[in-house]
């Protein structure tokens, strides 16, 4: 604008600078507008779940006024769900399954990634390719044969059957993240350790694990989220409520075809979603760094 | 003499062999350790992925009671049924639409996030990641409640801007759109995160050089950003395509295949046929269709990635 009013001023460069600044301001404005719209849309469903969980059943049933507001908030849904023995059982099952699966996954993938990243051996390339190929065989393809296999082992309707099959979801990706981190550790470090007479196990425990700790945290979070949120396997393998983890428990047991206790369902879903949300709130940066580092390398 | 000489030679050879043996033993020891370390991984890949996959192929050739070999009967029956073709169409339609939408929304948001000052980025990123953090089965439950025919809060919002009521899960096209909406809502943040990381890895000098050469913002996007991000875009799309194509949670919670089996995808249909109706061989046959499609996608995407990598070198 100033360029047009001050007509006699040398135009060229000033005009360009003005338009650049203007362009930047517009870019910033569109950025904030799109982010606000996206944030509203992205946050709306959890927000609505939260609002519903604060309503009594009478308020949910009445169709007067906005469903997005709560008039007299109550915590009765939360107390009902937390003291529901079935829900406590789901929570317990989820915790046990997740602890076992995360521990198993981390041991398996750290050992394998160390071997694949540092020791060339017969078939190591094939195995690395095999890890990648497992992505092409999703859980929704495997659940039918695994149903037969787990059934053959007598582990249907048991959390141990789930602990057995969940590593197929977590191990390949965690191994992949760990290979990325381990190969980024300079070779000089392990040469120095070898010269000092360190054994392989000392090298792994004293050097690789401490140096690759951010990667280990990222892989742990991944394993945790996946086994907490797994849905296909428990839906297929578990039909007795007392062996169900939270996801399928909330979806199948709290939802009764005849009476929908929406307030309780939403409260249950939110309580069930809380552990991963809390973990992300604190460790999001590690996780994103691990995830994107693995991807940019691959 | 001869014996002595040969003995001496033999001695030298054996000493050499001894050294070689030690080396070999070392190598063998190292590879043995490595093999032992990868054994659990191997057990999982072979025992819980490769073997079940092969077993699925075997299962799909059995008859319904799993008592006799039935050849390709299951596949023939599937090819004859309209439901199966509908499922195939719906799976592809769902996966392609959802991935394209997720990729574009993720790309857009990553750009917007990249533009704002660094200080605020973390906060915004945290907020925008919420859909991706909640276990999908549970957030879909929330969406289900939002789509509820009599209490739909989305319809309430639409009524505010005087849009007529939408039968979200009652009509099959609306139900398909609803499924895609939920999937995009869950998956777009993942693309955003990946693209944001890729954007940050593009050297700022390239943009400066482009700007000095007078490139417009669209040209900068087209000739700087996109080529630099091509690999990460294709790999993210491939991963998302696999996950979306094999998706089960959303269909199971939202529609359970209804109305009239018109919203089934491969995964939910395989579940319906294989586990719920107890026809395991037919279910295995349905789920097996996912593999060649995914393998084909992976082949083309990875080929283009390696080709690009070679060009850059």
Interface residues (C-beta under 8 A of the other chain):
Chain A: X20 X23 X27 X28 X30 X31 X32 X34 X35 X38 X39 X41 X42 X43 X45 X46 X48 X49 X52 X60 X63 X66 X67 X68 X107 X108 X109 X111 X112 X114 X115 X116 X119 X121 X122 X124 X127 X130 X131 X134 X135 X136 X137 X138 X139 X140 X141 X142 X143 X144 X145 X146 X147 X148 X149 X164 X165 X167 X168 X171 X172 X175 X200 X225 X228 X229 X231 X232 X235 X236 X246 X247 X248 X250 X251 X255 X262 X265 X266 X269 X270 X272 X273 X276 X277 X280 X281 X284 X285 X288 X291 X292 X295 X296 X298
Chain B: X30 X31 X33 X34 X35 X37 X38 X40 X41 X42 X44 X45 X48 X49 X50 X51 X52 X53 X55 X56 X59 X105 X108 X109 X111 X112 X113 X115 X116 X122 X124 X125 X126 X127 X128 X129 X130 X131 X133 X134 X135 X136 X137 X138 X139 X141 X142 X143 X145 X146 X150 X151 X153 X156 X157 X185 X189 X193 X194 X197 X198 X201 X211 X217 X232 X235 X236 X239 X242 X243 X245 X246 X247 X248 X249 X252 X253 X266 X267 X270 X271 X274 X275 X280 X283 X284 X287 X288 X290 X291 X294 X295 X298
